[in-house]
Amino acid sequence: MAGIVCTGETYKQVVKLTFTKGAALPDPARLFNVSLDGNARRAIDIREGEVLDADAFKALVQAAVALNLQAAAKKPQKQGQP
């Protein structure tokens, strides 16, 4: 995957999914609902009983993976690494 796509944290009231490069990702379904002011991260808080749009979430994860792969392809390889 060439890097972290998303981290998950559990709290008493929410499960927080934070995308490390979320600000660079398309979010037409508006899944991101917190950390919207930052230059890099975006997050989704999911409360008990809420239903996340599975297709939109899948598309968001795929976009995050693609972004990581693009960034990795641009990095020069260190000698001795594949």
Biopython code that builds the backbone (N, CA, C, O; Angstrom):
import numpy as np
from Bio.PDB.StructureBuilder import StructureBuilder

atoms = [
    (1, "MET", "N", (0.806, -1.198, 0.000)),
    (1, "MET", "CA", (0.000, 0.000, 0.000)),
    (1, "MET", "C", (0.844, 1.255, 0.000)),
    (1, "MET", "O", (0.323, 2.333, -0.285)),
    (2, "ALA", "N", (2.085, 1.164, 0.298)),
    (2, "ALA", "CA", (3.008, 2.296, 0.223)),
    (2, "ALA", "C", (2.711, 3.383, 1.239)),
    (2, "ALA", "O", (2.891, 4.565, 0.946)),
    (3, "GLY", "N", (2.264, 3.010, 2.414)),
    (3, "GLY", "CA", (2.042, 4.006, 3.458)),
    (3, "GLY", "C", (0.723, 3.807, 4.172)),
    (3, "GLY", "O", (-0.081, 2.942, 3.824)),
    (4, "ILE", "N", (0.530, 4.632, 5.174)),
    (4, "ILE", "CA", (-0.701, 4.561, 5.967)),
    (4, "ILE", "C", (-1.842, 5.163, 5.170)),
    (4, "ILE", "O", (-1.718, 6.261, 4.628)),
    (5, "VAL", "N", (-2.937, 4.454, 5.101)),
    (5, "VAL", "CA", (-4.139, 4.922, 4.405)),
    (5, "VAL", "C", (-5.068, 5.583, 5.415)),
    (5, "VAL", "O", (-5.557, 6.692, 5.197)),
    (6, "CYS", "N", (-5.303, 4.891, 6.518)),
    (6, "CYS", "CA", (-6.302, 5.342, 7.482)),
    (6, "CYS", "C", (-5.965, 4.747, 8.837)),
    (6, "CYS", "O", (-5.493, 3.614, 8.932)),
    (7, "THR", "N", (-6.211, 5.523, 9.884)),
    (7, "THR", "CA", (-6.078, 4.994, 11.234)),
    (7, "THR", "C", (-7.455, 4.990, 11.884)),
    (7, "THR", "O", (-8.327, 5.782, 11.524)),
    (8, "GLY", "N", (-7.638, 4.109, 12.825)),
    (8, "GLY", "CA", (-8.907, 4.028, 13.528)),
    (8, "GLY", "C", (-8.709, 4.160, 15.024)),
    (8, "GLY", "O", (-7.781, 3.587, 15.595)),
    (9, "GLU", "N", (-9.591, 4.922, 15.654)),
    (9, "GLU", "CA", (-9.548, 5.100, 17.100)),
    (9, "GLU", "C", (-10.963, 4.928, 17.635)),
    (9, "GLU", "O", (-11.937, 5.338, 17.003)),
    (10, "THR", "N", (-11.057, 4.322, 18.798)),
    (10, "THR", "CA", (-12.376, 4.173, 19.422)),
    (10, "THR", "C", (-12.465, 5.068, 20.642)),
    (10, "THR", "O", (-11.544, 5.131, 21.456)),
    (11, "TYR", "N", (-13.576, 5.750, 20.754)),
    (11, "TYR", "CA", (-13.879, 6.612, 21.887)),
    (11, "TYR", "C", (-15.226, 6.189, 22.449)),
    (11, "TYR", "O", (-15.903, 5.331, 21.882)),
    (12, "LYS", "N", (-15.605, 6.786, 23.548)),
    (12, "LYS", "CA", (-16.866, 6.427, 24.184)),
    (12, "LYS", "C", (-18.054, 6.703, 23.266)),
    (12, "LYS", "O", (-18.989, 5.904, 23.208)),
    (13, "GLN", "N", (-18.025, 7.820, 22.553)),
    (13, "GLN", "CA", (-19.162, 8.241, 21.736)),
    (13, "GLN", "C", (-19.005, 7.958, 20.241)),
    (13, "GLN", "O", (-20.005, 7.892, 19.526)),
    (14, "VAL", "N", (-17.768, 7.788, 19.755)),
    (14, "VAL", "CA", (-17.547, 7.639, 18.311)),
    (14, "VAL", "C", (-16.405, 6.688, 18.007)),
    (14, "VAL", "O", (-15.563, 6.399, 18.857)),
    (15, "VAL", "N", (-16.400, 6.217, 16.788)),
    (15, "VAL", "CA", (-15.227, 5.587, 16.186)),
    (15, "VAL", "C", (-14.716, 6.600, 15.177)),
    (15, "VAL", "O", (-15.468, 7.050, 14.312)),
    (16, "LYS", "N", (-13.445, 6.960, 15.280)),
    (16, "LYS", "CA", (-12.857, 7.969, 14.399)),
    (16, "LYS", "C", (-11.925, 7.284, 13.398)),
    (16, "LYS", "O", (-10.994, 6.574, 13.780)),
    (17, "LEU", "N", (-12.193, 7.509, 12.121)),
    (17, "LEU", "CA", (-11.339, 7.016, 11.046)),
    (17, "LEU", "C", (-10.646, 8.225, 10.427)),
    (17, "LEU", "O", (-11.298, 9.083, 9.831)),
    (18, "THR", "N", (-9.322, 8.291, 10.570)),
    (18, "THR", "CA", (-8.562, 9.436, 10.085)),
    (18, "THR", "C", (-7.729, 9.029, 8.880)),
    (18, "THR", "O", (-6.936, 8.090, 8.942)),
    (19, "PHE", "N", (-7.921, 9.744, 7.793)),
    (19, "PHE", "CA", (-7.158, 9.516, 6.562)),
    (19, "PHE", "C", (-6.000, 10.499, 6.551)),
    (19, "PHE", "O", (-6.208, 11.712, 6.577)),
    (20, "THR", "N", (-4.768, 9.974, 6.513)),
    (20, "THR", "CA", (-3.586, 10.814, 6.648)),
    (20, "THR", "C", (-3.448, 11.833, 5.512)),
    (20, "THR", "O", (-2.904, 12.918, 5.719)),
    (21, "LYS", "N", (-3.928, 11.497, 4.336)),
    (21, "LYS", "CA", (-3.873, 12.423, 3.194)),
    (21, "LYS", "C", (-5.284, 12.784, 2.729)),
    (21, "LYS", "O", (-5.524, 13.006, 1.542)),
    (22, "GLY", "N", (-6.195, 12.836, 3.670)),
    (22, "GLY", "CA", (-7.599, 13.053, 3.350)),
    (22, "GLY", "C", (-7.903, 14.344, 2.622)),
    (22, "GLY", "O", (-8.829, 14.389, 1.813)),
    (23, "ALA", "N", (-7.138, 15.405, 2.891)),
    (23, "ALA", "CA", (-7.394, 16.689, 2.240)),
    (23, "ALA", "C", (-7.162, 16.610, 0.733)),
    (23, "ALA", "O", (-7.687, 17.431, -0.019)),
    (24, "ALA", "N", (-6.387, 15.638, 0.295)),
    (24, "ALA", "CA", (-6.090, 15.492, -1.134)),
    (24, "ALA", "C", (-7.037, 14.510, -1.827)),
    (24, "ALA", "O", (-6.889, 14.241, -3.019)),
    (25, "LEU", "N", (-7.999, 13.981, -1.092)),
    (25, "LEU", "CA", (-8.888, 12.968, -1.653)),
    (25, "LEU", "C", (-10.242, 13.551, -2.050)),
    (25, "LEU", "O", (-10.767, 14.441, -1.381)),
    (26, "PRO", "N", (-10.796, 13.041, -3.141)),
    (26, "PRO", "CA", (-12.159, 13.452, -3.491)),
    (26, "PRO", "C", (-13.140, 12.838, -2.486)),
    (26, "PRO", "O", (-12.973, 11.692, -2.069)),
    (27, "ASP", "N", (-14.148, 13.596, -2.107)),
    (27, "ASP", "CA", (-15.150, 13.115, -1.155)),
    (27, "ASP", "C", (-16.539, 13.578, -1.592)),
    (27, "ASP", "O", (-17.189, 14.351, -0.888)),
    (28, "PRO", "N", (-16.991, 13.106, -2.751)),
    (28, "PRO", "CA", (-18.287, 13.580, -3.255)),
    (28, "PRO", "C", (-19.470, 13.202, -2.364)),
    (28, "PRO", "O", (-20.495, 13.884, -2.379)),
    (29, "ALA", "N", (-19.340, 12.128, -1.593)),
    (29, "ALA", "CA", (-20.423, 11.714, -0.697)),
    (29, "ALA", "C", (-20.361, 12.436, 0.647)),
    (29, "ALA", "O", (-21.223, 12.243, 1.504)),
    (30, "ARG", "N", (-19.337, 13.268, 0.825)),
    (30, "ARG", "CA", (-19.152, 14.041, 2.063)),
    (30, "ARG", "C", (-19.101, 13.156, 3.306)),
    (30, "ARG", "O", (-19.781, 13.407, 4.301)),
    (31, "LEU", "N", (-18.276, 12.117, 3.219)),
    (31, "LEU", "CA", (-18.087, 11.247, 4.378)),
    (31, "LEU", "C", (-17.272, 11.929, 5.471)),
    (31, "LEU", "O", (-17.523, 11.724, 6.659)),
    (32, "PHE", "N", (-16.294, 12.741, 5.069)),
    (32, "PHE", "CA", (-15.482, 13.434, 6.065)),
    (32, "PHE", "C", (-16.369, 14.416, 6.817)),
    (32, "PHE", "O", (-17.042, 15.252, 6.215)),
    (33, "ASN", "N", (-16.359, 14.303, 8.148)),
    (33, "ASN", "CA", (-17.213, 15.183, 8.933)),
    (33, "ASN", "C", (-16.489, 15.861, 10.099)),
    (33, "ASN", "O", (-17.109, 16.591, 10.872)),
    (34, "VAL", "N", (-15.180, 15.622, 10.229)),
    (34, "VAL", "CA", (-14.364, 16.302, 11.242)),
    (34, "VAL", "C", (-12.966, 16.534, 10.687)),
    (34, "VAL", "O", (-12.579, 15.952, 9.674)),
    (35, "SER", "N", (-12.218, 17.394, 11.366)),
    (35, "SER", "CA", (-10.847, 17.734, 10.945)),
    (35, "SER", "C", (-10.834, 18.280, 9.523)),
    (35, "SER", "O", (-9.968, 17.927, 8.723)),
    (36, "LEU", "N", (-11.788, 19.135, 9.216)),
    (36, "LEU", "CA", (-11.933, 19.639, 7.851)),
    (36, "LEU", "C", (-11.062, 20.853, 7.557)),
    (36, "LEU", "O", (-10.948, 21.256, 6.399)),
    (37, "ASP", "N", (-10.452, 21.440, 8.568)),
    (37, "ASP", "CA", (-9.673, 22.659, 8.374)),
    (37, "ASP", "C", (-8.191, 22.419, 8.122)),
    (37, "ASP", "O", (-7.483, 23.341, 7.717)),
    (38, "GLY", "N", (-7.713, 21.219, 8.349)),
    (38, "GLY", "CA", (-6.294, 20.939, 8.209)),
    (38, "GLY", "C", (-5.843, 20.857, 6.761)),
    (38, "GLY", "O", (-6.660, 20.767, 5.844)),
    (39, "ASN", "N", (-4.541, 20.890, 6.571)),
    (39, "ASN", "CA", (-3.965, 20.821, 5.229)),
    (39, "ASN", "C", (-3.733, 19.396, 4.747)),
    (39, "ASN", "O", (-3.487, 19.184, 3.559)),
    (40, "ALA", "N", (-3.805, 18.426, 5.633)),
    (40, "ALA", "CA", (-3.501, 17.056, 5.239)),
    (40, "ALA", "C", (-4.597, 16.074, 5.641)),
    (40, "ALA", "O", (-5.186, 15.417, 4.783)),
    (41, "ARG", "N", (-4.866, 15.973, 6.910)),
    (41, "ARG", "CA", (-5.783, 14.941, 7.417)),
    (41, "ARG", "C", (-7.246, 15.339, 7.288)),
    (41, "ARG", "O", (-7.611, 16.514, 7.316)),
    (42, "ARG", "N", (-8.062, 14.304, 7.146)),
    (42, "ARG", "CA", (-9.515, 14.439, 7.233)),
    (42, "ARG", "C", (-10.003, 13.199, 7.973)),
    (42, "ARG", "O", (-9.380, 12.140, 7.892)),
    (43, "ALA", "N", (-11.114, 13.326, 8.691)),
    (43, "ALA", "CA", (-11.587, 12.209, 9.488)),
    (43, "ALA", "C", (-13.093, 12.021, 9.351)),
    (43, "ALA", "O", (-13.834, 12.918, 8.949)),
    (44, "ILE", "N", (-13.498, 10.822, 9.703)),
    (44, "ILE", "CA", (-14.908, 10.458, 9.747)),
    (44, "ILE", "C", (-15.203, 9.985, 11.159)),
    (44, "ILE", "O", (-14.586, 9.035, 11.643)),
    (45, "ASP", "N", (-16.142, 10.645, 11.819)),
    (45, "ASP", "CA", (-16.626, 10.177, 13.116)),
    (45, "ASP", "C", (-17.911, 9.395, 12.876)),
    (45, "ASP", "O", (-18.844, 9.891, 12.245)),
    (46, "ILE", "N", (-17.947, 8.186, 13.378)),
    (46, "ILE", "CA", (-19.132, 7.339, 13.234)),
    (46, "ILE", "C", (-19.692, 7.099, 14.630)),
    (46, "ILE", "O", (-19.014, 6.564, 15.507)),
    (47, "ARG", "N", (-20.924, 7.499, 14.812)),
    (47, "ARG", "CA", (-21.604, 7.311, 16.095)),
    (47, "ARG", "C", (-22.433, 6.026, 16.074)),
    (47, "ARG", "O", (-22.806, 5.528, 15.012)),
    (48, "GLU", "N", (-22.706, 5.514, 17.240)),
    (48, "GLU", "CA", (-23.501, 4.291, 17.356)),
    (48, "GLU", "C", (-24.828, 4.466, 16.614)),
    (48, "GLU", "O", (-25.523, 5.467, 16.785)),
    (49, "GLY", "N", (-25.156, 3.491, 15.803)),
    (49, "GLY", "CA", (-26.407, 3.508, 15.053)),
    (49, "GLY", "C", (-26.305, 4.156, 13.684)),
    (49, "GLY", "O", (-27.190, 3.969, 12.849)),
    (50, "GLU", "N", (-25.235, 4.918, 13.432)),
    (50, "GLU", "CA", (-25.058, 5.536, 12.115)),
    (50, "GLU", "C", (-24.644, 4.473, 11.106)),
    (50, "GLU", "O", (-23.933, 3.523, 11.434)),
    (51, "VAL", "N", (-25.095, 4.651, 9.899)),
    (51, "VAL", "CA", (-24.730, 3.740, 8.818)),
    (51, "VAL", "C", (-23.894, 4.517, 7.811)),
    (51, "VAL", "O", (-24.318, 5.552, 7.297)),
    (52, "LEU", "N", (-22.713, 4.007, 7.540)),
    (52, "LEU", "CA", (-21.804, 4.625, 6.582)),
    (52, "LEU", "C", (-22.125, 4.105, 5.188)),
    (52, "LEU", "O", (-22.385, 2.914, 5.014)),
    (53, "ASP", "N", (-22.110, 4.974, 4.212)),
    (53, "ASP", "CA", (-22.320, 4.580, 2.817)),
    (53, "ASP", "C", (-21.147, 3.695, 2.397)),
    (53, "ASP", "O", (-20.044, 4.192, 2.167)),
    (54, "ALA", "N", (-21.381, 2.398, 2.297)),
    (54, "ALA", "CA", (-20.312, 1.428, 2.043)),
    (54, "ALA", "C", (-19.623, 1.666, 0.709)),
    (54, "ALA", "O", (-18.399, 1.570, 0.625)),
    (55, "ASP", "N", (-20.380, 1.971, -0.325)),
    (55, "ASP", "CA", (-19.774, 2.204, -1.640)),
    (55, "ASP", "C", (-18.898, 3.456, -1.626)),
    (55, "ASP", "O", (-17.808, 3.457, -2.199)),
    (56, "ALA", "N", (-19.365, 4.511, -0.979)),
    (56, "ALA", "CA", (-18.583, 5.744, -0.895)),
    (56, "ALA", "C", (-17.322, 5.525, -0.062)),
    (56, "ALA", "O", (-16.259, 6.050, -0.394)),
    (57, "PHE", "N", (-17.437, 4.751, 1.022)),
    (57, "PHE", "CA", (-16.269, 4.471, 1.856)),
    (57, "PHE", "C", (-15.243, 3.645, 1.085)),
    (57, "PHE", "O", (-14.042, 3.905, 1.160)),
    (58, "LYS", "N", (-15.718, 2.664, 0.356)),
    (58, "LYS", "CA", (-14.819, 1.843, -0.457)),
    (58, "LYS", "C", (-14.089, 2.703, -1.483)),
    (58, "LYS", "O", (-12.887, 2.534, -1.688)),
    (59, "ALA", "N", (-14.798, 3.617, -2.124)),
    (59, "ALA", "CA", (-14.183, 4.504, -3.108)),
    (59, "ALA", "C", (-13.139, 5.408, -2.449)),
    (59, "ALA", "O", (-12.092, 5.679, -3.036)),
    (60, "LEU", "N", (-13.425, 5.872, -1.235)),
    (60, "LEU", "CA", (-12.496, 6.725, -0.509)),
    (60, "LEU", "C", (-11.215, 5.964, -0.173)),
    (60, "LEU", "O", (-10.115, 6.490, -0.342)),
    (61, "VAL", "N", (-11.355, 4.739, 0.297)),
    (61, "VAL", "CA", (-10.175, 3.916, 0.610)),
    (61, "VAL", "C", (-9.372, 3.638, -0.659)),
    (61, "VAL", "O", (-8.144, 3.718, -0.639)),
    (62, "GLN", "N", (-10.043, 3.316, -1.752)),
    (62, "GLN", "CA", (-9.338, 3.057, -3.009)),
    (62, "GLN", "C", (-8.587, 4.299, -3.486)),
    (62, "GLN", "O", (-7.467, 4.194, -3.986)),
    (63, "ALA", "N", (-9.196, 5.465, -3.334)),
    (63, "ALA", "CA", (-8.532, 6.708, -3.730)),
    (63, "ALA", "C", (-7.308, 6.973, -2.853)),
    (63, "ALA", "O", (-6.284, 7.450, -3.340)),
    (64, "ALA", "N", (-7.417, 6.661, -1.558)),
    (64, "ALA", "CA", (-6.296, 6.854, -0.640)),
    (64, "ALA", "C", (-5.137, 5.919, -0.987)),
    (64, "ALA", "O", (-3.976, 6.327, -0.948)),
    (65, "VAL", "N", (-5.446, 4.683, -1.322)),
    (65, "VAL", "CA", (-4.406, 3.727, -1.728)),
    (65, "VAL", "C", (-3.738, 4.203, -3.016)),
    (65, "VAL", "O", (-2.512, 4.176, -3.129)),
    (66, "ALA", "N", (-4.536, 4.633, -3.979)),
    (66, "ALA", "CA", (-3.988, 5.116, -5.259)),
    (66, "ALA", "C", (-3.078, 6.325, -5.036)),
    (66, "ALA", "O", (-2.025, 6.428, -5.666)),
    (67, "LEU", "N", (-3.470, 7.228, -4.158)),
    (67, "LEU", "CA", (-2.647, 8.403, -3.864)),
    (67, "LEU", "C", (-1.318, 7.993, -3.243)),
    (67, "LEU", "O", (-0.271, 8.534, -3.602)),
    (68, "ASN", "N", (-1.354, 7.044, -2.316)),
    (68, "ASN", "CA", (-0.114, 6.550, -1.712)),
    (68, "ASN", "C", (0.793, 5.899, -2.748)),
    (68, "ASN", "O", (2.007, 6.104, -2.731)),
    (69, "LEU", "N", (0.214, 5.124, -3.639)),
    (69, "LEU", "CA", (1.014, 4.461, -4.673)),
    (69, "LEU", "C", (1.635, 5.478, -5.629)),
    (69, "LEU", "O", (2.777, 5.308, -6.058)),
    (70, "GLN", "N", (0.895, 6.527, -5.962)),
    (70, "GLN", "CA", (1.444, 7.582, -6.829)),
    (70, "GLN", "C", (2.625, 8.270, -6.151)),
    (70, "GLN", "O", (3.655, 8.514, -6.781)),
    (71, "ALA", "N", (2.472, 8.580, -4.873)),
    (71, "ALA", "CA", (3.548, 9.238, -4.134)),
    (71, "ALA", "C", (4.764, 8.328, -4.031)),
    (71, "ALA", "O", (5.897, 8.797, -4.145)),
    (72, "ALA", "N", (4.545, 7.042, -3.818)),
    (72, "ALA", "CA", (5.656, 6.095, -3.714)),
    (72, "ALA", "C", (6.385, 5.946, -5.043)),
    (72, "ALA", "O", (7.606, 5.788, -5.070)),
    (73, "ALA", "N", (5.645, 5.995, -6.139)),
    (73, "ALA", "CA", (6.256, 5.855, -7.459)),
    (73, "ALA", "C", (7.148, 7.049, -7.792)),
    (73, "ALA", "O", (8.089, 6.922, -8.574)),
    (74, "LYS", "N", (6.857, 8.196, -7.206)),
    (74, "LYS", "CA", (7.641, 9.407, -7.469)),
    (74, "LYS", "C", (8.914, 9.475, -6.638)),
    (74, "LYS", "O", (9.849, 10.197, -6.986)),
    (75, "LYS", "N", (8.951, 8.714, -5.523)),
    (75, "LYS", "CA", (10.115, 8.728, -4.654)),
    (75, "LYS", "C", (11.248, 7.934, -5.290)),
    (75, "LYS", "O", (11.014, 6.855, -5.833)),
    (76, "PRO", "N", (12.462, 8.448, -5.232)),
    (76, "PRO", "CA", (13.602, 7.662, -5.726)),
    (76, "PRO", "C", (13.842, 6.465, -4.812)),
    (76, "PRO", "O", (13.767, 6.578, -3.588)),
    (77, "GLN", "N", (14.127, 5.336, -5.412)),
    (77, "GLN", "CA", (14.390, 4.117, -4.644)),
    (77, "GLN", "C", (15.766, 4.187, -4.006)),
    (77, "GLN", "O", (16.726, 4.624, -4.641)),
    (78, "LYS", "N", (15.870, 3.756, -2.744)),
    (78, "LYS", "CA", (17.157, 3.682, -2.070)),
    (78, "LYS", "C", (17.895, 2.470, -2.593)),
    (78, "LYS", "O", (17.286, 1.452, -2.923)),
    (79, "GLN", "N", (19.190, 2.582, -2.667)),
    (79, "GLN", "CA", (19.997, 1.481, -3.165)),
    (79, "GLN", "C", (19.815, 0.253, -2.298)),
    (79, "GLN", "O", (19.864, 0.350, -1.072)),
    (80, "GLY", "N", (19.605, -0.896, -2.911)),
    (80, "GLY", "CA", (19.435, -2.147, -2.194)),
    (80, "GLY", "C", (18.010, -2.459, -1.853)),
    (80, "GLY", "O", (17.735, -3.499, -1.254)),
    (81, "GLN", "N", (17.065, -1.564, -2.226)),
    (81, "GLN", "CA", (15.651, -1.827, -1.971)),
    (81, "GLN", "C", (14.937, -2.043, -3.297)),
    (81, "GLN", "O", (15.256, -1.398, -4.295)),
    (82, "PRO", "N", (13.961, -2.964, -3.300)),
    (82, "PRO", "CA", (13.218, -3.218, -4.551)),
    (82, "PRO", "C", (12.302, -2.076, -4.899)),
    (82, "PRO", "O", (11.608, -2.128, -5.914)),
]
sb = StructureBuilder()
sb.init_structure("model")
sb.init_model(0)
sb.init_chain("A")
sb.init_seg("    ")
for serial, (resi, resn, name, xyz) in enumerate(atoms, 1):
    if name == "N":
        sb.init_residue(resn, " ", resi, " ")
    sb.init_atom(name, np.array(xyz, "f"), 0.0, 1.0, " ", f" {name:<3s}", serial, name[0])
structure = sb.get_structure()
